[in-house]
Each structure stands twice: as C-alpha cells, then as structure tokens.
Amino acid sequence: MPSKTVVVGSAVGLHARPAALIAAAAGELDSDVFLAVPGEESVDASSSLMIMTLGAGNGDSVEVSGDDQAAVDAIAALVEKDLDA
C-alpha cells in the first residue's frame, strides 16, 4: 500500500475547514485514502469528523496511505498546504 509522510501546513492544524476540504477531495477520488498520526490508528480521509479526531496540529507529521499512489499524492499535497489561507 503506497504511503507518504507529510507535515501539516494549515496554521490551525487539521480542524474544521482544512478537514472539510481534504474530506471533499478524498470523497471525489476513485480510491480509498487514509490518514494517521504516526503510531495511531488510521482514519478515512473522506470523513472530516474522523480527520479532526486525529488532533494533528500545524507542523505535526501525518501519514497518508491508500491503494493508489496518485490519490495518496493528491491528499498529501492538501495536508501540506495551508488550507486556512
């Protein structure tokens, strides 16, 4: 399963607005994508509520994984971006 570890770029971390934008993008993909804080259980990236349960803040590492490398890369790019700007 392809995976990529990235650093959260949003100033407020993966909270309401960034989580909603990531979940919407993940929901449009033809592949399942998951997010996890290292050492913790992964969550479905298409659920903004589950993303917020990670408690990932700005500068925290998050592992993005899934069955399709392009989907993993697309969601990883969003996690790295400041989605509050």
ChimeraX attribute file (.defattr): number of C-alpha atoms within 10 A of each C-alpha:
attribute: neighborCount
match mode: 1-to-1
recipient: residues
	/A:1	8
	/A:2	14
	/A:3	18
	/A:4	15
	/A:5	17
	/A:6	17
	/A:7	19
	/A:8	24
	/A:9	22
	/A:10	22
	/A:11	16
	/A:12	17
	/A:13	24
	/A:14	28
	/A:15	20
	/A:16	14
	/A:17	16
	/A:18	24
	/A:19	23
	/A:20	20
	/A:21	18
	/A:22	23
	/A:23	21
	/A:24	15
	/A:25	16
	/A:26	23
	/A:27	16
	/A:28	10
	/A:29	15
	/A:30	10
	/A:31	14
	/A:32	17
	/A:33	28
	/A:34	21
	/A:35	27
	/A:36	20
	/A:37	17
	/A:38	12
	/A:39	7
	/A:40	10
	/A:41	10
	/A:42	19
	/A:43	21
	/A:44	19
	/A:45	26
	/A:46	23
	/A:47	17
	/A:48	22
	/A:49	16
	/A:50	16
	/A:51	25
	/A:52	19
	/A:53	11
	/A:54	19
	/A:55	12
	/A:56	20
	/A:57	18
	/A:58	16
	/A:59	15
	/A:60	15
	/A:61	18
	/A:62	22
	/A:63	20
	/A:64	26
	/A:65	26
	/A:66	21
	/A:67	15
	/A:68	16
	/A:69	15
	/A:70	13
	/A:71	21
	/A:72	24
	/A:73	18
	/A:74	16
	/A:75	25
	/A:76	24
	/A:77	16
	/A:78	19
	/A:79	28
	/A:80	18
	/A:81	16
	/A:82	16
	/A:83	20
	/A:84	14
	/A:85	6
